[in-house]
């Protein structure tokens, strides 16, 4: 099989890249190890930055998102027995975010790709990459009918996340890895209940962090900080609600809306970046190259940002034969990635309770929250990162 760009992974990065290339007349094949049903049903985060919303619309995948997504103009920070609001449009010249679940983004991207004639191969296995140092790299895989196949291409995009084959295919010693592990995880639930708040609540409490998010008027998404080695089986619905209530407190007139819980998951938290995001003709994008802790919801948005840069570089190459933008891909993408890393690490550090933290650290955390919500300059710094930093030169 011959194509211009072989894309490994049908997540947000791979699907967006494939559509961006298609719109520039560049052919690709997308390989995915899971089934279409599986990728369209996996529950993940749900916040889209303004730039991601704009990108979905620009590539013709935004119609359902604009109808069914919920625009949010701010968040609440709850700490020390009070709740303060950060107003995004007011602080960022009108920018907002959208609540729209990642698996809905995936459904829309798969649909728009299939409608535009895409070649997406689901349920492939034994994917491997070869000849990365030359001009004719190859991807080998077994298709879902068990047939071994080979793709000859010009470039390979590794969009296959942290567990994929792309990153480990780069020889050890070629990559630098920068990493932070956090001594806690998030316990996430979905429940059938009305919203408890018209905006997301990020709550700092000595028992641990809580995030009150939403998916729709009927379905709520909530998280609480937990021991990363804990098991969901240890948490009955009653115990979960007791923990949420203990951390959120009952404030004047406010009450947490409870309901049947139909999804429970524990996610680990870490920050990681690999540099450079390229080896020969293999380019990494999204989680294959970097991981953020979930606080601040940057993961999907960073993947979208990477493929914007990569699609532009590939388009420039096919139009002119020049490799300057491809050569600059890693540096260009990493500049913005590191800022998002800093923001995710900072939000995580400010809001969580660190095991073993002493009274001084805890007082400084409260002071930081007080400062962030009391100073327009500090609130603006949070808001402009939350809605998404600009794309230099894009
Ligand atoms: C959600 C996840 C996040 O990590 C976040 O910061 C906000 C919202 C969510 O899943 O709704």
Boltz pocket constraint, residues with backbone or C-beta under 6 A from the ligand:
constraints:
  - pocket:
      binder: B
      contacts: [[A, 44], [A, 45], [A, 46], [A, 47], [A, 200], [A, 211], [A, 213], [A, 214], [A, 221], [A, 294], [A, 295], [A, 296], [A, 297], [A, 298]]
      max_distance: 6.0
